[in-house]
Amino acid sequence: MSRPPGTDTDLARRLEGGDLHALAEAFDLHRQRLRCLVRFRLADRLRGRIDPDDVLQDAYLAAAQRIAHFGRTETPSPFIWLRMIVIQTLADLHRRHLGAKMRDGGREIAVPDGADATSASMVITLMGHFTSPIHAAARAERAELVRQAVEAMDSIDREVLALRHFEELTNQETAEVLGIQTKAASIRYVRALRRLKEILGHADQWTQSG
């Protein structure tokens, strides 16, 4: 039975045949979520210097070069495949622009060595939700409070939260990315979201009492 054109199933079939028109359609279909990914994962030092659309353009060219590999092994959905290429494009960009200094100073919000990239992105994004005018020292203390709480989370729960809440992946897509069962991804997301609300509530209480 033929699949409706433009669906992921149809696009996957055409991508397996090396159809560059299918690649363009898939990229357009998922562009907004891929842009969301770039905005979340882009290193703080590069925000404002690098346009997310430029990253997506580089990723699209990389996908065009690799289209022959789509379907050679166990094939993810077109979106998950494109997401993987965008992640690799970001990693190359970070190495090229930041090198060994990717994790260190130059951030408005400092994230110490050893903090994983997801933790760093979550702290920076979460701190952006606090809009009250506080001085630099208080902001740094609150950032440290949030960082410690985020890093205390289970690593898989943290990734589930990043994928579902910040990258806006579906539960099934999150499970596919992490290689876990869909039910497990759902349970972990509920737990992680509850923990996130606790983190933000605690940070607000600290500000009000500080």
Residue, then its C-alpha position, 0 to 999 in steps of 0.5 A: m500500500s502506498r504511503p501519503p506523500g510528505t509523511d515520515t514513512d514516505l520520506a524514509r522510503r524515498l531517502e533510502g533511494g537517495d532522493l534529494h527532493a525527499l531530503a529537502e521536504a524532510f528538512d522543511l517539515h522538521r526545520q522548526r524543531l531542528r532550529c529549537l535543537v540548535r538554540f538549546r544546544l549551541a554553546d553560550r559563547l557562540r550565541g549571538r555570533i552564530d545564526p541557527d539557520d547557518v548551522l542548519q544550512d551546514a547540516y543540510l549540506a552534510a545530510a545531502q553528502r550522507i544520504a547514501h548511508f540512509g537505510r544501510t543499517e537499522t534506520p531511524s526516522p528521518f527526523i531522528w536521522l536529521r537530528m543526529i546530523v545537526i548534533q554532529t554539525l554542532a559538535d564540529l562547530h564547537r570544536r572549530h570555534l572553541g576547541a578545548k575552551m568549549r566548557d570554560g570562561g567567557r560565559e555570562i553564566a559559568v559552568p565548570d569543567g566536568a559539567d556535561a553539555t546537556s547540563a550546561s545548556m539546561v542551566i543557561t536556558l533555565m536562567g533565562h526564565f528568571t527575569s527579576p533584576i538581580h545583581a551579578a553576584a546574586r545571579a551567579e549564586r542562583a545559577e550555581l544553585v540551579r546547576q547543582a540541582v540539575e547535575a544531581m538529577d539522574s543522567i538519563d532523566r536529565e536527557v529525557l527532560a532536555l529532549r522532551h521539554f527543551e527540544e520538544l521531541t515526542n515521547q516515542e522520539t525520545a525513546e528512539v534517541l536514548g534507546i529505551q522503551t517508550k513507557a520508560a521514557s514517559i515515566r522518566y519524563v514525569r519524574a524529571l519534570r517534577r524535579l525541574k519544577e522543584i528546582l525552579g521553585h527552590a531558586d525562586q524561594w532563595t531569591q525572595s529570601g536572599 
